[in-house]
Amino acid sequence: MAQNITTATESARKQGSAATSTAAAPKNLGGVRFDRFFTRAGVSPYSEVQWERRDAVIQDFKGNIIF
């Protein structure tokens, strides 16, 4: 079944025309739309979070600080 399927480039080549990559590309339909849900327009999402400073320490099995 897969042997009978030809791509647009192959069929254009068989017809003798110069096929370009844009010839077989679908038209731009505007893309996917995402509505705003968790954020507000004009406000940085990072300013909406209450931040606190913390220290991170990586220790070995004996409790010595590695990093």
MOPAC internal coordinates of N, CA, C and O (Angstrom, degrees):
PM7 1SCF
backbone

  N    0.0000 0     0.00 0     0.00 0    0    0    0
  C    1.4420 1     0.00 0     0.00 0    1    0    0
  C    1.5216 1   111.15 1     0.00 0    2    1    0
  O    1.2310 1   119.26 1   138.98 1    3    2    1
  N    1.3177 1   119.01 1   -41.02 1    3    2    1
  C    1.4584 1   122.39 1  -178.63 1    5    3    2
  C    1.5201 1   111.35 1   -68.25 1    6    5    3
  O    1.2310 1   119.75 1   159.08 1    7    6    5
  N    1.3185 1   118.09 1   -20.92 1    7    6    5
  C    1.4491 1   121.29 1  -179.24 1    9    7    6
  C    1.5257 1   111.49 1   -72.17 1   10    9    7
  O    1.2310 1   119.24 1   155.16 1   11   10    9
  N    1.3123 1   119.05 1   -24.84 1   11   10    9
  C    1.4540 1   122.78 1  -178.14 1   13   11   10
  C    1.5215 1   113.26 1   -84.76 1   14   13   11
  O    1.2310 1   119.45 1   169.72 1   15   14   13
  N    1.3266 1   118.66 1   -10.28 1   15   14   13
  C    1.4558 1   122.87 1  -177.31 1   17   15   14
  C    1.5252 1   108.83 1   -88.70 1   18   17   15
  O    1.2310 1   120.39 1   -52.12 1   19   18   17
  N    1.3349 1   116.87 1   127.88 1   19   18   17
  C    1.4554 1   121.15 1   175.81 1   21   19   18
  C    1.5185 1   108.58 1  -119.87 1   22   21   19
  O    1.2310 1   120.78 1   -32.44 1   23   22   21
  N    1.3182 1   116.11 1   147.56 1   23   22   21
  C    1.4543 1   120.50 1   179.21 1   25   23   22
  C    1.5207 1   109.68 1   -83.91 1   26   25   23
  O    1.2310 1   120.40 1   -11.50 1   27   26   25
  N    1.3142 1   116.84 1   168.50 1   27   26   25
  C    1.4632 1   121.38 1   179.65 1   29   27   26
  C    1.5239 1   110.68 1   -64.11 1   30   29   27
  O    1.2310 1   120.23 1   146.34 1   31   30   29
  N    1.3289 1   117.16 1   -33.66 1   31   30   29
  C    1.4538 1   120.79 1   179.81 1   33   31   30
  C    1.5268 1   110.43 1   -68.70 1   34   33   31
  O    1.2310 1   120.54 1   137.86 1   35   34   33
  N    1.3386 1   116.56 1   -42.14 1   35   34   33
  C    1.4622 1   120.08 1   178.90 1   37   35   34
  C    1.5194 1   111.64 1   -64.91 1   38   37   35
  O    1.2310 1   120.21 1   137.36 1   39   38   37
  N    1.3364 1   117.21 1   -42.64 1   39   38   37
  C    1.4591 1   119.34 1  -179.51 1   41   39   38
  C    1.5231 1   111.12 1   -68.66 1   42   41   39
  O    1.2310 1   119.68 1   145.98 1   43   42   41
  N    1.3388 1   118.22 1   -34.02 1   43   42   41
  C    1.4575 1   120.56 1   177.73 1   45   43   42
  C    1.5221 1   110.32 1   -69.60 1   46   45   43
  O    1.2310 1   120.83 1   143.30 1   47   46   45
  N    1.3410 1   116.02 1   -36.70 1   47   46   45
  C    1.4589 1   120.01 1   178.01 1   49   47   46
  C    1.5198 1   110.49 1   -65.44 1   50   49   47
  O    1.2310 1   120.20 1   140.69 1   51   50   49
  N    1.3395 1   117.22 1   -39.31 1   51   50   49
  C    1.4603 1   121.03 1   178.36 1   53   51   50
  C    1.5223 1   111.56 1   -65.93 1   54   53   51
  O    1.2310 1   120.22 1   147.96 1   55   54   53
  N    1.3488 1   117.19 1   -32.04 1   55   54   53
  C    1.4583 1   121.46 1  -179.76 1   57   55   54
  C    1.5166 1   111.40 1   -81.32 1   58   57   55
  O    1.2310 1   120.07 1   168.50 1   59   58   57
  N    1.3332 1   117.47 1   -11.50 1   59   58   57
  C    1.4525 1   120.95 1   176.92 1   61   59   58
  C    1.5128 1   114.21 1    90.43 1   62   61   59
  O    1.2310 1   119.00 1  -173.53 1   63   62   61
  N    1.2977 1   119.52 1     6.47 1   63   62   61
  C    1.4609 1   120.65 1   178.40 1   65   63   62
  C    1.5179 1   109.27 1   -93.07 1   66   65   63
  O    1.2310 1   121.33 1   -23.37 1   67   66   65
  N    1.3243 1   115.06 1   156.63 1   67   66   65
  C    1.4663 1   120.83 1   179.38 1   69   67   66
  C    1.5169 1   108.60 1   -85.80 1   70   69   67
  O    1.2310 1   120.29 1   -74.23 1   71   70   69
  N    1.3044 1   117.04 1   105.77 1   71   70   69
  C    1.4642 1   121.28 1  -178.98 1   73   71   70
  C    1.5185 1   109.31 1   -85.84 1   74   73   71
  O    1.2310 1   120.42 1   -42.61 1   75   74   73
  N    1.3058 1   116.81 1   137.39 1   75   74   73
  C    1.4586 1   121.41 1   175.44 1   77   75   74
  C    1.5085 1   108.62 1  -110.26 1   78   77   75
  O    1.2310 1   120.53 1   -12.69 1   79   78   77
  N    1.3223 1   116.60 1   167.31 1   79   78   77
  C    1.4602 1   120.20 1  -178.55 1   81   79   78
  C    1.5248 1   111.43 1   -68.97 1   82   81   79
  O    1.2310 1   119.90 1   155.43 1   83   82   81
  N    1.3263 1   117.80 1   -24.57 1   83   82   81
  C    1.4586 1   119.92 1  -179.95 1   85   83   82
  C    1.5225 1   111.75 1   -83.21 1   86   85   83
  O    1.2310 1   119.55 1   165.38 1   87   86   85
  N    1.3129 1   118.47 1   -14.62 1   87   86   85
  C    1.4616 1   120.97 1  -177.91 1   89   87   86
  C    1.5208 1   110.90 1   -67.03 1   90   89   87
  O    1.2310 1   119.82 1   142.89 1   91   90   89
  N    1.3268 1   117.94 1   -37.11 1   91   90   89
  C    1.4515 1   121.01 1  -177.39 1   93   91   90
  C    1.5259 1   112.35 1   -96.31 1   94   93   91
  O    1.2310 1   119.98 1   176.46 1   95   94   93
  N    1.3251 1   117.65 1    -3.54 1   95   94   93
  C    1.4607 1   121.19 1  -177.21 1   97   95   94
  C    1.5226 1   110.27 1   -74.79 1   98   97   95
  O    1.2310 1   120.05 1   -39.38 1   99   98   97
  N    1.3305 1   117.51 1   140.62 1   99   98   97
  C    1.4649 1   119.75 1   177.63 1  101   99   98
  C    1.5265 1   110.99 1   -69.79 1  102  101   99
  O    1.2310 1   120.79 1   -24.08 1  103  102  101
  N    1.3174 1   116.09 1   155.92 1  103  102  101
  C    1.4651 1   120.69 1   179.50 1  105  103  102
  C    1.5179 1   110.36 1   -70.93 1  106  105  103
  O    1.2310 1   120.73 1   -29.94 1  107  106  105
  N    1.3312 1   116.21 1   150.06 1  107  106  105
  C    1.4583 1   121.81 1   178.19 1  109  107  106
  C    1.5220 1   108.79 1   -70.91 1  110  109  107
  O    1.2310 1   120.73 1   -60.57 1  111  110  109
  N    1.3105 1   116.22 1   119.43 1  111  110  109
  C    1.4606 1   121.59 1  -178.56 1  113  111  110
  C    1.5208 1   112.41 1  -103.66 1  114  113  111
  O    1.2310 1   119.80 1  -165.43 1  115  114  113
  N    1.3338 1   117.98 1    14.57 1  115  114  113
  C    1.4562 1   120.63 1   176.32 1  117  115  114
  C    1.5126 1   114.43 1   100.48 1  118  117  115
  O    1.2310 1   118.98 1   170.32 1  119  118  117
  N    1.3116 1   119.55 1    -9.68 1  119  118  117
  C    1.4543 1   121.86 1   176.87 1  121  119  118
  C    1.5107 1   113.24 1    78.57 1  122  121  119
  O    1.2310 1   121.06 1    12.57 1  123  122  121
  N    1.3107 1   115.58 1  -167.43 1  123  122  121
  C    1.4570 1   122.89 1  -177.68 1  125  123  122
  C    1.5199 1   108.43 1   -96.18 1  126  125  123
  O    1.2310 1   120.18 1   -41.87 1  127  126  125
  N    1.2936 1   117.27 1   138.13 1  127  126  125
  C    1.4547 1   121.76 1  -179.82 1  129  127  126
  C    1.5248 1   109.22 1  -104.48 1  130  129  127
  O    1.2310 1   120.98 1   -46.64 1  131  130  129
  N    1.3392 1   115.73 1   133.36 1  131  130  129
  C    1.4526 1   122.21 1   176.48 1  133  131  130
  C    1.5178 1   108.27 1  -119.96 1  134  133  131
  O    1.2310 1   120.22 1   -55.48 1  135  134  133
  N    1.3064 1   117.18 1   124.52 1  135  134  133
  C    1.4522 1   121.86 1   177.32 1  137  135  134
  C    1.5221 1   109.83 1   -83.63 1  138  137  135
  O    1.2310 1   120.71 1   -32.93 1  139  138  137
  N    1.3306 1   116.25 1   147.07 1  139  138  137
  C    1.4655 1   122.01 1   177.77 1  141  139  138
  C    1.5208 1   108.21 1   -70.70 1  142  141  139
  O    1.2310 1   120.75 1   -47.86 1  143  142  141
  N    1.3539 1   116.18 1   132.14 1  143  142  141
  C    1.4599 1   119.38 1  -177.36 1  145  143  142
  C    1.5223 1   112.26 1  -127.52 1  146  145  143
  O    1.2310 1   119.70 1   129.74 1  147  146  145
  N    1.3334 1   118.18 1   -50.26 1  147  146  145
  C    1.4645 1   121.41 1  -174.39 1  149  147  146
  C    1.5225 1   113.72 1   -99.06 1  150  149  147
  O    1.2310 1   119.22 1   171.20 1  151  150  149
  N    1.3182 1   119.09 1    -8.80 1  151  150  149
  C    1.4612 1   121.50 1  -176.04 1  153  151  150
  C    1.5188 1   110.96 1  -121.72 1  154  153  151
  O    1.2310 1   121.58 1   -13.03 1  155  154  153
  N    1.3465 1   114.58 1   166.97 1  155  154  153
  C    1.4621 1   120.32 1   177.71 1  157  155  154
  C    1.5206 1   109.15 1  -113.19 1  158  157  155
  O    1.2310 1   120.28 1   -35.05 1  159  158  157
  N    1.3049 1   117.08 1   144.95 1  159  158  157
  C    1.4659 1   121.85 1   179.85 1  161  159  158
  C    1.5210 1   109.91 1   -63.69 1  162  161  159
  O    1.2310 1   120.50 1   -44.67 1  163  162  161
  N    1.3288 1   116.65 1   135.33 1  163  162  161
  C    1.4593 1   121.86 1   177.57 1  165  163  162
  C    1.5112 1   115.12 1    81.86 1  166  165  163
  O    1.2310 1   119.08 1   179.40 1  167  166  165
  N    1.3316 1   119.37 1    -0.60 1  167  166  165
  C    1.4602 1   122.81 1  -179.16 1  169  167  166
  C    1.5286 1   108.25 1  -120.00 1  170  169  167
  O    1.2310 1   120.55 1   -51.63 1  171  170  169
  N    1.3356 1   116.55 1   128.37 1  171  170  169
  C    1.4586 1   120.57 1   178.10 1  173  171  170
  C    1.5217 1   110.31 1   -67.00 1  174  173  171
  O    1.2310 1   119.59 1   -47.24 1  175  174  173
  N    1.3197 1   118.40 1   132.76 1  175  174  173
  C    1.4658 1   119.73 1   178.64 1  177  175  174
  C    1.5271 1   112.56 1   -63.04 1  178  177  175
  O    1.2310 1   120.03 1   154.15 1  179  178  177
  N    1.3431 1   117.55 1   -25.85 1  179  178  177
  C    1.4585 1   120.51 1   179.11 1  181  179  178
  C    1.5277 1   112.34 1   -70.78 1  182  181  179
  O    1.2310 1   120.07 1   154.39 1  183  182  181
  N    1.3266 1   117.47 1   -25.61 1  183  182  181
  C    1.4626 1   119.82 1   178.24 1  185  183  182
  C    1.5266 1   111.61 1   -81.93 1  186  185  183
  O    1.2310 1   119.81 1   170.35 1  187  186  185
  N    1.3007 1   117.97 1    -9.65 1  187  186  185
  C    1.4645 1   122.50 1   179.74 1  189  187  186
  C    1.5298 1   112.36 1   -86.60 1  190  189  187
  O    1.2310 1   119.97 1   170.33 1  191  190  189
  N    1.3272 1   117.66 1    -9.67 1  191  190  189
  C    1.4647 1   122.15 1  -177.21 1  193  191  190
  C    1.5155 1   109.28 1  -101.85 1  194  193  191
  O    1.2310 1   120.40 1   -40.87 1  195  194  193
  N    1.3318 1   116.83 1   139.13 1  195  194  193
  C    1.4525 1   120.61 1   175.36 1  197  195  194
  C    1.5301 1   107.65 1   -84.38 1  198  197  195
  O    1.2310 1   120.91 1   -63.92 1  199  198  197
  N    1.3299 1   115.86 1   116.08 1  199  198  197
  C    1.4521 1   121.82 1  -175.15 1  201  199  198
  C    1.5194 1   110.27 1   -97.42 1  202  201  199
  O    1.2310 1   120.75 1   -31.14 1  203  202  201
  N    1.3291 1   116.17 1   148.86 1  203  202  201
  C    1.4549 1   121.73 1   172.03 1  205  203  202
  C    1.5204 1   108.19 1  -140.35 1  206  205  203
  O    1.2310 1   121.19 1   -33.73 1  207  206  205
  N    1.3326 1   115.32 1   146.27 1  207  206  205
  C    1.4628 1   120.22 1  -178.31 1  209  207  206
  C    1.5209 1   109.20 1   -84.06 1  210  209  207
  O    1.2310 1   121.33 1   -40.79 1  211  210  209
  N    1.3349 1   115.07 1   139.21 1  211  210  209
  C    1.4598 1   121.04 1   176.13 1  213  211  210
  C    1.5167 1   109.18 1  -139.30 1  214  213  211
  O    1.2310 1   121.06 1   -26.32 1  215  214  213
  N    1.3076 1   115.57 1   153.68 1  215  214  213
  C    1.4574 1   121.77 1   174.64 1  217  215  214
  C    1.5249 1   108.15 1  -102.60 1  218  217  215
  O    1.2310 1   121.01 1   -41.49 1  219  218  217
  N    1.3165 1   115.67 1   138.51 1  219  218  217
  C    1.4543 1   121.08 1   176.19 1  221  219  218
  C    1.5180 1   108.31 1  -114.07 1  222  221  219
  O    1.2310 1   120.76 1   -46.05 1  223  222  221
  N    1.3186 1   116.15 1   133.95 1  223  222  221
  C    1.4597 1   121.73 1  -178.73 1  225  223  222
  C    1.5249 1   108.05 1  -130.80 1  226  225  223
  O    1.2310 1   120.89 1   -45.08 1  227  226  225
  N    1.3299 1   115.90 1   134.92 1  227  226  225
  C    1.4605 1   121.24 1   173.56 1  229  227  226
  C    1.5241 1   107.32 1  -108.78 1  230  229  227
  O    1.2310 1   121.06 1   -55.04 1  231  230  229
  N    1.3453 1   115.57 1   124.96 1  231  230  229
  C    1.4581 1   120.76 1  -175.96 1  233  231  230
  C    1.5296 1   109.91 1  -120.02 1  234  233  231
  O    1.2310 1   121.23 1   -23.93 1  235  234  233
  N    1.3371 1   115.24 1   156.07 1  235  234  233
  C    1.4474 1   118.81 1   173.53 1  237  235  234
  C    1.5256 1   108.74 1   -85.21 1  238  237  235
  O    1.2310 1   119.92 1     5.78 1  239  238  237
  N    1.3246 1   117.75 1  -174.22 1  239  238  237
  C    1.4639 1   121.41 1  -175.51 1  241  239  238
  C    1.5355 1   113.11 1   -68.59 1  242  241  239
  O    1.2310 1   120.07 1   163.22 1  243  242  241
  N    1.3343 1   117.47 1   -16.78 1  243  242  241
  C    1.4600 1   120.78 1   177.92 1  245  243  242
  C    1.5223 1   112.78 1   -92.84 1  246  245  243
  O    1.2310 1   119.78 1   173.40 1  247  246  245
  N    1.3199 1   118.03 1    -6.60 1  247  246  245
  C    1.4468 1   121.74 1  -179.65 1  249  247  246
  C    1.5075 1   114.29 1    96.60 1  250  249  247
  O    1.2310 1   120.20 1  -177.36 1  251  250  249
  N    1.3338 1   117.22 1     2.64 1  251  250  249
  C    1.4631 1   121.13 1   177.18 1  253  251  250
  C    1.5307 1   109.46 1   -73.97 1  254  253  251
  O    1.2310 1   121.58 1   -40.81 1  255  254  253
  N    1.3183 1   114.59 1   139.19 1  255  254  253
  C    1.4676 1   119.29 1  -179.60 1  257  255  254
  C    1.5158 1   109.22 1   -75.67 1  258  257  255
  O    1.2310 1   120.49 1   -55.98 1  259  258  257
  N    1.3172 1   116.66 1   124.02 1  259  258  257
  C    1.4586 1   122.39 1   179.33 1  261  259  258
  C    1.5253 1   109.43 1   -96.56 1  262  261  259
  O    1.2310 1   121.28 1   137.83 1  263  262  261
  N    1.2981 1   115.16 1   -42.17 1  263  262  261
  C    1.4645 1   119.84 1  -176.59 1  265  263  262
  C    1.5020 1   109.06 1  -144.56 1  266  265  263
  O    1.2310 1   120.10 1   180.00 1  267  266  265

